[in-house]
């Protein structure tokens, strides 16, 4: 297993935030290792992550909620190995509605476990780190979204843009709304041009500001 780390350590020599690419980049495709099948996959998301939220939104827009399950982590990071004093990693945790509030490790109060929390019904993992450990992770950064394969018991992909495309294109035979196309061919060039501006300045810009160690 790789040493656990968080996005907070991804900085360049000048102290600026420098995001590291996602580690799992397999694809769902007909005839491939991960074929499009109903009830084979599960989506893990954090609503505090804009990319993960987009993946969950697409799942519902396509009407895939009955063929691809999902879990939603609690919005507060917590110690993922609280019984190990030498392991100080904090990350996404699974909680069920009505569980005790989760305290912020920095001491800034606590957040309740409301109906937005959806626990890990597949493995009963307590943290997203536990899920990555089940996949024998060697990257050490435990991010969402995660598309999980229940058949092979492993992570297919944790890159949001690729998960979006797979949800949009690969499961239309099972979708309630196959006519919904979030990336129509006629608009792809314009969408890519917009994303080349929106991603670094807005989506990733929030992280660049919040996680930078110098200004």
C-alpha positions, -999 to 999 in steps of 0.1 A, spaced: 0 0 0 11 35 -7 15 60 21 -17 79 26 -17 115 15 -42 143 7 -44 169 -20 -30 194 5 5 181 -1 3 187 -39 24 219 -41 52 230 -64 86 244 -53 71 279 -51 43 267 -28 16 268 -55 -10 241 -57 -1 215 -84 -28 189 -89 -16 153 -95 -35 134 -122 -61 107 -111 -46 72 -108 -74 50 -122 -82 55 -158 -99 23 -170 -130 27 -193 -164 11 -194 -168 -1 -230 -186 -29 -249 -163 -59 -254 -138 -46 -229 -128 -57 -194 -154 -34 -179 -185 -39 -200 -217 -18 -196 -240 -39 -174 -269 -31 -152 -262 -34 -114 -225 -40 -119 -212 -5 -109 -214 18 -79 -206 55 -78 -190 71 -47 -191 109 -44 -185 139 -21 -210 166 -26 -184 191 -16 -164 182 -47 -178 200 -78 -166 172 -102 -181 144 -81 -214 163 -78 -214 166 -116 -210 128 -119 -240 122 -95 -261 148 -113 -254 130 -146 -264 97 -132 -298 111 -123 -302 131 -155 -297 99 -175 -321 80 -152 -294 55 -141 -301 55 -104 -318 21 -106 -289 4 -123 -259 21 -108 -259 25 -70 -243 54 -52 -229 64 -19 -223 100 -5 -196 107 21 -200 131 50 -188 166 41 -163 167 70 -128 151 68 -119 130 98 -90 108 109 -91 76 88 -70 56 112 -80 71 146 -65 42 165 -31 47 151 -14 78 167 13 78 140 -12 79 111 -25 114 110 -42 112 76 -77 128 74 -102 122 46 -137 115 35 -158 93 59 -191 74 54 -219 81 78 -256 73 79 -284 98 85 -289 102 122 -254 92 132 -235 114 157 -222 147 143 -187 145 129 -163 170 146 -138 190 125 -103 178 133 -91 214 134 -116 221 162 -141 242 142 -172 226 155 -190 196 140 -215 188 112 -246 167 116 -253 135 96 -283 145 76 -303 128 48 -276 137 23 -253 110 37 -255 77 20 -233 50 36 -213 24 18 -239 -3 14 -215 -26 -6 -186 -31 19 -196 -11 50 -164 9 47 -160 36 73 -138 58 51 -131 63 14 -95 52 23 -109 18 33 -125 15 -2 -92 23 -19 -75 -3 3 -99 -29 -10 -87 -21 -45 -51 -26 -33 -44 10 -41 -8 21 -48 -14 58 -53 -23 69 -18 -47 97 -26 -83 89 -18 -105 111 -40 -140 112 -54 -157 105 -77 -150 68 -78 -167 44 -102 -165 9 -86 -169 -24 -103 -187 -49 -81 -178 -79 -103 -140 -74 -100 -142 -56 -67 -120 -28 -78 -119 8 -89 -126 14 -126 -120 51 -127 -116 82 -105 -113 109 -131 -145 129 -132 -145 139 -168 -140 103 -179 -168 91 -156 -191 118 -170 -185 105 -205 -191 69 -195 -223 77 -177 -234 98 -207 -225 73 -234 -221 37 -222 -253 29 -203 -280 41 -227 -295 6 -230 -304 7 -193 -311 45 -189 -346 59 -184 -335 89 -204 -311 78 -231 -320 108 -251 -303 131 -226 -268 140 -240 -247 162 -218 -220 164 -244 -236 166 -278 -213 164 -308 -224 198 -322 -214 215 -290 -182 196 -281 -157 221 -295 -174 250 -277 -176 230 -245 -140 221 -246 -130 257 -252 -151 268 -223 -137 241 -201 -101 252 -209 -110 285 -192 -135 273 -165 -114 244 -152 -82 262 -142 -97 295 -131 -130 284 -114 -132 247 -106 -95 241 -99 -90 278 -91 -108 272 -57 -82 245 -48 -53 266 -61 -64 294 -38 -73 273 -8 -44 249 -8 -15 271 -19 11 276 7 23 310 -6 5 339 -23 
